[in-house]
Amino acid sequence: MKVFLLITKAEVGGAQMSVLNLARGLKDRGVEVKVGFGEGEFLPQELKKEGIPYTRFKNLKRTHNPLANLFFIREVKKYFNENDYEVVHINSSNALFAAAGAKLSKNKPKTVFTFRGMSMLDDNYRRAPFLKVFYKIFFKFFLKLVDEPVFVSKHNLELGKKLGLAKKENLVYNGIDKSVQNFYTRQKAQEKLQKLLPLSRPELVEGVRGKLEGISLKNKKPLLNPPLAKGRKYSSPSRPDPVERDKGRKNKTLPLTKGEPEGVASKNTEPLLDPPLVKGRRSKYSPPLQGGVRGGSPFQNHFLIGSIGRLAYQKNYEFLINIFPEILKIKPEAKAVIIGDGPKKEEYEEMIRKRELQDKIILAGSISNASQYLRAFDLFVLPSRYEGLSITLIETLFSGVPVLATDVGGNPETLPSDQEIYGLDDKKEFLDKFQKLTSQENREKISRQNLEHSKNFTLDKTIQGYQKIYNKKI
């Protein structure tokens, strides 16, 4: 059998991991599989390692532009005129336009569409109500061109039936291959995670009041000397008092202190008082970094709360930031590390600054194979507004790390008990359950439950489910 998997973006994300896992599993079972996508580098890098072929569609993008989508339909039609596949399996909303291109092609392959999540159709999506109406019409029209719609959780299947989108009750849970999971031990995960965190981030620079690397946040120019606390003087024998040093330098003849980095000045300019550092390097005079990164307190002395997800509306990380002062009252040594990037990054950085949580909450950015670091965390938190069936949550089950996740989408189906579930934006319930999870005994008990429950989400079960759908007669 020849199967073509299609997804809009090839960046790091849960849907992309699902497609990657599915492609691996199908290949291992002798299926001829190829993956198509638009922009992004994560999937091509990983597929290349697995020896799985792929192709890019230049017109496949996250867009509401009807012209771009028409160009994509034409591009897909041409591709399937020239390439014969029995099944085209679509895995994201924008890629659903491919159903039209596939059915217009001369080969007319069977089309499968997986709702990885209900997104804007979910009851908890309240950002732009008019988009709900648009997407409902969009799905109803294009699903007519889909032979087999698939849902990844019972919750989403029921919502699909309610909206008239589930013409067939296909339910296939996401799964992962335990044999390719490479979780670091707790100590190694914490050590490696510390080394990966950025050396200089705006929220940390603000946290040490502009002294870090001698950089001004407002104008990004080197400061002549980083400001000192009132009444303090430089006392390092290896570094002269800056006032005296700078007086001497004004005559351009005083040599630099032995061992001090030499500034390079352009013609007819003063020598640089503190030369800029090479990007990524730190001066030996720089103050220690805060927030649990190099030079700060080691992670092992903290109660580490972690999360992996896109910094976007769906993931609702503002809840975690807003509630963190209350978390600190229960667990003063708590720190949070959020791995991921996205459109709300600057907003979250500003929230962290305003609440003076720069040394407590770290936005780590996107990290490749982030699941390897899960065991660095004492607790994994997923505050999402809506979910399909979170791959990251499944990976956390396999890692044995306790979880606190919202009662949305497939989260309650993924986790073994309500001890790890709280109501969306319910601060009281979150804090009550968080307090119980600060107990080592409770966390060890839940860890064992999670490891046992992870057996329900194996890649074997996922592949079996999809192969049955692929083999169904139209």
C-alpha positions as CSV (number, residue, x, y, z in Angstrom):
1,M,0.0,0.0,0.0
2,K,1.1,3.5,-0.8
3,V,0.1,6.2,1.7
4,F,0.8,10.0,1.5
5,L,0.7,11.9,4.8
6,L,0.0,15.7,4.6
7,I,0.3,18.4,7.2
8,T,0.5,22.2,6.8
9,K,3.6,23.1,8.7
10,A,6.8,21.1,9.3
11,E,7.7,23.0,12.5
12,V,8.0,21.4,16.0
13,G,4.5,20.6,17.4
14,G,2.2,17.9,18.6
15,A,0.5,17.3,15.2
16,Q,3.9,17.1,13.5
17,M,5.1,14.5,16.1
18,S,1.9,12.5,15.4
19,V,2.6,12.5,11.7
20,L,6.3,11.6,12.3
21,N,5.3,8.7,14.6
22,L,2.7,7.5,12.1
23,A,5.2,7.6,9.2
24,R,7.8,5.6,11.2
25,G,5.2,3.0,12.2
26,L,3.8,2.6,8.7
27,K,7.3,2.3,7.2
28,D,8.2,-0.4,9.8
29,R,5.2,-2.4,8.7
30,G,6.1,-2.4,5.1
31,V,3.9,0.5,3.9
32,E,5.3,2.7,1.3
33,V,4.9,6.2,2.9
34,K,5.7,9.7,2.0
35,V,5.1,13.0,3.8
36,G,4.1,16.3,2.4
37,F,4.2,19.7,4.1
38,G,4.7,23.5,3.6
39,E,7.1,25.6,5.6
40,G,9.3,24.4,8.5
41,E,12.5,22.4,9.1
42,F,11.8,20.0,12.0
43,L,10.0,17.3,9.9
44,P,12.5,17.2,7.0
45,Q,15.4,16.8,9.5
46,E,13.7,14.0,11.3
47,L,12.3,12.2,8.2
48,K,15.8,12.3,6.7
49,K,17.1,10.4,9.7
50,E,14.4,7.8,9.3
51,G,15.0,7.4,5.5
52,I,11.4,8.5,4.8
53,P,10.8,10.5,1.6
54,Y,9.1,13.9,1.7
55,T,8.1,16.7,-0.5
56,R,7.3,20.4,0.0
57,F,4.2,22.2,-1.4
58,K,5.1,25.9,-1.9
59,N,1.5,27.0,-1.7
60,L,0.6,25.1,1.5
61,K,0.5,27.7,4.3
62,R,-1.5,28.7,7.4
63,T,-3.6,31.3,5.7
64,H,-7.2,32.5,5.1
65,N,-6.2,33.9,1.7
66,P,-8.5,32.2,-0.8
67,L,-6.1,32.8,-3.8
68,A,-3.3,31.0,-2.0
69,N,-5.6,28.1,-1.2
70,L,-6.7,27.8,-4.8
71,F,-3.1,27.7,-5.9
72,F,-2.5,24.9,-3.4
73,I,-5.5,22.9,-4.7
74,R,-4.0,23.2,-8.2
75,E,-0.6,22.2,-6.9
76,V,-2.0,19.1,-5.2
77,K,-4.0,18.1,-8.3
78,K,-0.9,18.2,-10.4
79,Y,1.1,16.2,-7.9
80,F,-1.4,13.4,-7.7
81,N,-1.8,13.4,-11.5
82,E,1.9,12.5,-11.6
83,N,2.1,10.3,-8.4
84,D,-0.2,7.4,-7.7
85,Y,-1.1,6.9,-4.0
86,E,-3.9,4.7,-2.7
87,V,-4.5,6.9,0.4
88,V,-3.9,10.6,1.1
89,H,-4.1,11.2,4.8
90,I,-4.6,14.9,5.7
91,N,-3.6,16.0,9.2
92,S,-4.4,19.8,9.5
93,S,-7.1,22.3,8.7
94,N,-5.3,24.2,5.9
95,A,-4.1,21.0,4.3
96,L,-7.8,19.9,4.0
97,F,-7.9,21.9,0.7
98,A,-5.8,19.0,-0.6
99,A,-9.0,16.8,-0.5
100,A,-10.3,18.8,-3.5
101,G,-7.0,18.6,-5.4
102,A,-6.8,14.8,-4.7
103,K,-10.4,14.2,-5.9
104,L,-9.9,16.3,-9.0
105,S,-6.7,14.4,-10.0
106,K,-6.9,11.5,-12.5
107,N,-5.8,9.0,-9.8
108,K,-8.5,10.0,-7.3
109,P,-6.9,8.5,-4.1
110,K,-8.9,7.6,-1.0
111,T,-8.9,10.6,1.4
112,V,-8.6,10.4,5.2
113,F,-8.8,13.5,7.4
114,T,-7.8,13.4,11.1
115,F,-9.2,16.1,13.4
116,R,-6.0,16.5,15.6
117,G,-8.1,18.9,17.7
118,M,-11.3,20.9,17.2
119,S,-9.5,24.2,17.5
120,M,-11.8,27.1,16.7
121,L,-14.8,24.8,16.8
122,D,-14.2,23.9,20.4
123,D,-16.6,25.2,23.0
124,N,-13.7,26.9,24.9
125,Y,-12.6,28.9,21.9
126,R,-13.9,32.4,22.5
127,R,-11.4,34.6,20.7
128,A,-13.2,35.4,17.4
129,P,-16.7,34.0,17.3
130,F,-17.1,34.8,13.6
131,L,-14.3,32.4,12.8
132,K,-16.3,29.5,14.4
133,V,-19.1,30.1,11.9
134,F,-16.6,30.3,9.0
135,Y,-14.8,27.1,10.1
136,K,-18.0,25.2,10.6
137,I,-19.0,26.0,7.0
138,F,-15.5,25.2,5.7
139,F,-15.4,21.8,7.3
140,K,-18.9,20.9,6.2
141,F,-18.1,21.6,2.6
142,F,-14.6,20.0,2.4
143,L,-15.5,17.0,4.5
144,K,-17.8,16.0,1.6
145,L,-14.6,15.3,-0.3
146,V,-13.2,13.2,2.6
147,D,-13.9,9.5,2.6
148,E,-12.9,8.8,6.2
149,P,-12.9,11.5,8.9
150,V,-11.1,10.4,12.1
151,F,-11.1,11.8,15.6
152,V,-8.4,11.4,18.2
153,S,-10.5,11.5,21.4
154,K,-14.0,10.6,22.4
155,H,-14.6,14.2,23.5
156,N,-13.9,15.5,20.0
157,L,-15.9,12.7,18.3
158,E,-18.9,13.7,20.4
159,L,-18.4,17.4,19.5
160,G,-18.0,16.4,15.8
161,K,-21.3,14.5,15.9
162,K,-23.0,17.5,17.6
163,L,-21.8,19.8,14.8
164,G,-22.7,17.4,12.1
165,L,-19.1,16.7,11.1
166,A,-18.8,13.0,12.1
167,K,-20.4,11.2,9.2
168,K,-18.5,8.1,10.4
169,E,-17.4,7.3,14.0
170,N,-13.7,6.7,13.5
171,L,-11.8,7.0,16.7
172,V,-8.0,6.4,16.8
173,Y,-5.9,7.5,19.8
174,N,-2.5,9.0,19.2
175,G,0.3,6.7,20.2
176,I,4.1,6.7,20.5
177,D,6.8,4.1,20.1
178,K,8.3,3.5,23.5
179,S,11.4,2.0,21.9
180,V,12.4,5.4,20.4
181,Q,11.7,7.4,23.6
182,N,15.0,8.6,25.1
183,F,14.3,10.1,28.4
184,Y,17.3,11.4,30.3
185,T,17.6,10.7,34.0
186,R,16.4,13.5,36.3
187,Q,19.9,14.7,37.0
188,K,21.1,14.5,33.4
189,A,18.0,16.1,32.1
190,Q,18.4,19.0,34.5
191,E,22.0,19.5,33.7
192,K,21.4,19.4,29.9
193,L,18.4,21.6,30.1
194,Q,20.4,24.3,32.0
195,K,23.1,24.3,29.3
196,L,20.4,24.7,26.6
197,L,18.7,27.7,28.2
198,P,19.6,31.1,26.6
199,L,22.5,32.9,28.2
200,S,20.9,36.3,27.7
201,R,17.2,36.9,27.6
202,P,15.2,40.1,27.9
203,E,13.3,38.9,31.0
204,L,16.5,37.9,32.7
205,V,18.4,41.1,31.8
206,E,15.5,43.1,33.3
207,G,15.7,40.9,36.3
208,V,19.3,42.0,37.1
209,R,18.4,45.6,36.3
210,G,20.3,46.0,33.2
211,K,23.7,44.9,34.5
212,L,23.8,41.6,32.5
213,E,26.4,41.9,29.8
214,G,26.4,45.7,30.3
215,I,23.5,46.0,27.8
216,S,20.8,48.7,28.0
217,L,17.4,47.1,27.3
218,K,16.0,50.3,25.8
219,N,18.7,51.2,23.3
220,K,20.6,47.9,23.1
221,K,23.9,49.9,23.2
222,P,26.9,49.0,25.4
223,L,26.8,50.9,28.7
224,L,30.1,52.6,29.7
225,N,29.8,50.7,33.0
226,P,27.0,48.6,34.3
227,P,25.2,50.5,37.1
228,L,26.1,49.6,40.7
229,A,23.8,49.5,43.7
230,K,23.9,52.8,45.6
231,G,26.9,53.2,47.8
232,R,28.8,50.3,46.4
233,K,32.3,50.4,44.9
234,Y,34.2,48.1,42.6
235,S,36.5,46.1,44.9
236,S,37.9,43.5,42.6
237,P,41.7,43.7,42.6
238,S,41.7,42.4,39.0
239,R,39.6,45.3,37.8
240,P,40.4,49.0,38.6
241,D,37.9,51.5,39.8
242,P,36.0,52.4,36.6
243,V,36.0,56.2,37.4
244,E,39.8,56.3,37.8
245,R,40.3,54.0,34.9
246,D,38.1,56.0,32.6
247,K,39.9,59.3,33.6
248,G,43.2,57.8,32.4
249,R,41.7,56.5,29.2
250,K,40.5,59.9,28.1
251,N,44.1,60.8,27.2
252,K,44.3,57.7,24.9
253,T,47.7,56.9,26.2
254,L,47.0,54.9,29.4
255,P,47.4,51.1,28.6
256,L,44.6,48.7,29.4
257,T,44.9,46.7,32.6
258,K,46.8,43.6,32.1
259,G,44.6,40.7,31.0
260,E,41.6,43.0,30.3
261,P,40.0,42.5,26.9
262,E,41.1,45.2,24.4
263,G,38.5,47.4,22.7
264,V,38.8,48.1,19.1
265,A,37.9,51.7,18.1
266,S,37.3,53.1,14.7
267,K,39.4,55.9,13.4
268,N,39.1,59.2,15.4
269,T,37.0,57.7,18.2
270,E,37.6,57.0,21.8
271,P,38.6,53.5,22.8
272,L,35.6,51.4,23.9
273,L,35.4,51.4,27.7
274,D,33.8,47.9,27.7
275,P,34.0,46.2,24.3
276,P,30.9,44.3,23.1
277,L,31.1,40.6,23.7
278,V,31.0,38.0,20.9
279,K,27.4,36.8,20.7
280,G,26.7,34.1,23.2
281,R,29.9,34.8,25.3
282,R,30.0,36.3,28.8
283,S,32.5,38.6,30.3
284,K,34.4,37.4,33.4
285,Y,33.1,40.5,35.1
286,S,29.4,39.8,34.3
287,P,27.2,39.1,37.3
288,P,25.8,35.5,37.7
289,L,22.8,34.8,35.6
290,Q,19.5,34.4,37.6
291,G,16.6,32.1,37.1
292,G,18.3,28.7,37.4
293,V,20.5,29.0,34.4
294,R,24.3,28.9,34.3
295,G,25.7,30.8,37.3
296,G,22.4,30.7,39.1
297,S,20.9,28.2,41.6
298,P,21.0,24.6,40.2
299,F,17.6,23.2,39.2
300,Q,18.0,20.3,41.7
301,N,17.5,22.7,44.6
302,H,14.1,23.7,43.2
303,F,10.7,22.2,42.7
304,L,10.6,22.3,38.9
305,I,7.3,22.8,37.1
306,G,7.6,22.2,33.4
307,S,5.5,22.5,30.2
308,I,6.1,22.0,26.5
309,G,3.8,23.8,24.1
310,R,3.4,26.6,21.6
311,L,3.1,30.1,23.2
312,A,-0.3,30.7,21.7
313,Y,-3.9,31.3,22.7
314,Q,-4.7,27.6,22.8
315,K,-2.1,26.7,25.5
316,N,-3.3,29.4,27.9
317,Y,0.1,29.9,29.6
318,E,-1.1,33.2,31.1
319,F,-3.0,31.1,33.6
320,L,0.3,29.6,34.9
321,I,2.0,33.0,35.0
322,N,-0.9,34.7,36.8
323,I,-1.2,31.9,39.4
324,F,2.5,31.6,40.1
325,P,2.7,34.0,43.0
326,E,0.1,31.7,44.7
327,I,2.2,28.6,43.8
328,L,5.2,30.3,45.6
329,K,3.2,30.6,48.8
330,I,2.7,26.8,48.8
331,K,6.2,26.0,47.4
332,P,8.6,28.9,47.7
333,E,11.4,27.0,45.9
334,A,9.2,26.5,42.8
335,K,10.5,27.4,39.3
336,A,8.8,27.0,36.0
337,V,10.4,26.2,32.6
338,I,8.1,26.5,29.5
339,I,9.7,25.0,26.4
340,G,8.2,26.4,23.2
341,D,7.8,29.5,21.0
342,G,5.0,31.3,19.4
343,P,3.1,34.6,18.8
344,K,2.4,35.3,22.5
345,K,6.1,35.2,23.6
346,E,6.5,39.0,24.0
347,E,3.2,39.2,25.9
348,Y,4.3,36.5,28.3
349,E,7.7,38.1,28.8
350,E,5.9,41.4,29.7
351,M,3.6,39.6,32.1
352,I,6.6,37.9,33.8
353,R,8.4,41.3,34.2
354,K,5.3,43.0,35.6
355,R,4.9,40.3,38.3
356,E,8.7,40.3,39.0
357,L,8.9,36.6,38.3
358,Q,12.0,36.8,36.0
359,D,14.0,34.5,38.3
360,K,11.0,32.1,38.7
361,I,9.5,31.5,35.2
362,I,11.8,30.8,32.3
363,L,10.6,30.9,28.7
364,A,13.2,28.5,27.2
365,G,12.2,28.8,23.5
366,S,11.9,26.0,21.1
367,I,14.1,23.0,21.9
368,S,14.5,20.0,19.6
369,N,13.3,16.7,21.0
370,A,12.0,18.5,24.1
371,S,10.4,15.3,25.5
372,Q,13.9,14.0,26.4
373,Y,14.0,16.6,29.2
374,L,10.6,15.7,30.8
375,R,12.2,13.9,33.8
376,A,13.9,17.2,34.8
377,F,10.4,18.2,36.0
378,D,8.8,17.5,39.4
379,L,5.4,18.3,37.8
380,F,4.2,18.8,34.2
381,V,1.5,21.4,33.8
382,L,-0.8,21.7,30.7
383,P,-3.2,24.7,31.2
384,S,-4.8,24.5,27.6
385,R,-8.1,25.9,26.7
386,Y,-8.7,23.0,24.3
387,E,-6.9,19.9,23.1
388,G,-7.3,17.0,20.8
389,L,-5.2,14.2,22.3
390,S,-2.0,15.8,23.4
391,I,1.2,14.0,22.2
392,T,3.2,15.8,24.9
393,L,0.8,14.6,27.5
394,I,1.2,11.0,26.3
395,E,5.0,11.4,26.3
396,T,4.7,12.7,29.9
397,L,2.8,9.5,30.8
398,F,5.7,7.4,29.4
399,S,8.2,9.5,31.3
400,G,6.4,8.8,34.6
401,V,6.2,12.5,35.5
402,P,3.1,13.6,37.4
403,V,0.7,16.0,35.6
404,L,-1.8,18.8,36.2
405,A,-3.9,19.4,33.1
406,T,-7.1,21.1,32.3
407,D,-10.4,19.1,31.9
408,V,-10.6,19.8,28.2
409,G,-10.6,17.7,25.0
410,G,-8.9,14.3,25.4
411,N,-7.0,15.2,28.6
412,P,-9.3,13.3,30.9
413,E,-9.1,10.3,28.5
414,T,-5.3,10.4,28.6
415,L,-4.7,10.6,32.3
416,P,-5.5,7.8,34.7
417,S,-7.3,9.7,37.5
418,D,-8.9,13.1,38.3
419,Q,-6.0,13.8,40.7
420,E,-4.2,15.2,37.7
421,I,-7.2,17.1,36.2
422,Y,-8.5,20.5,37.1
423,G,-11.2,22.8,35.7
424,L,-10.2,25.3,33.0
425,D,-9.0,28.5,34.7
426,D,-10.2,27.1,38.1
427,K,-7.5,28.6,40.4
428,K,-8.8,27.0,43.6
429,E,-9.0,23.5,42.2
430,F,-5.5,23.9,40.6
431,L,-3.9,25.1,43.9
432,D,-5.6,22.4,46.0
433,K,-4.4,19.6,43.6
434,F,-1.0,21.3,43.3
435,Q,-0.5,21.3,47.1
436,K,-1.3,17.5,47.2
437,L,1.3,17.0,44.4
438,T,4.0,18.7,46.3
439,S,4.1,15.5,48.5
440,Q,6.9,13.2,47.3
441,E,4.8,10.2,48.3
442,N,1.8,11.3,46.2
443,R,4.0,12.1,43.2
444,E,5.6,8.6,43.3
445,K,2.2,7.0,43.5
446,I,0.9,9.0,40.5
447,S,4.1,8.3,38.6
448,R,3.5,4.5,38.8
449,Q,-0.1,5.0,37.7
450,N,1.0,7.1,34.7
451,L,3.5,4.5,33.6
452,E,1.0,1.8,33.8
453,H,-1.7,3.8,31.9
454,S,0.8,4.7,29.1
455,K,0.3,1.2,27.7
456,N,-3.0,2.4,26.3
457,F,-1.2,4.8,23.9
458,T,1.3,2.7,22.0
459,L,2.1,3.3,18.4
460,D,1.1,-0.3,17.5
461,K,-2.5,0.5,18.5
462,T,-2.5,3.7,16.5
463,I,-1.1,2.0,13.4
464,Q,-3.6,-0.9,13.6
465,G,-6.4,1.7,13.8
466,Y,-5.3,3.6,10.8
467,Q,-4.6,0.5,8.7
468,K,-8.2,-0.6,9.2
469,I,-9.4,2.7,8.0
470,Y,-7.0,2.7,5.0
471,N,-8.2,-0.7,4.0
472,K,-11.9,0.1,4.2
473,K,-13.7,0.0,0.9
474,I,-15.1,3.4,-0.2
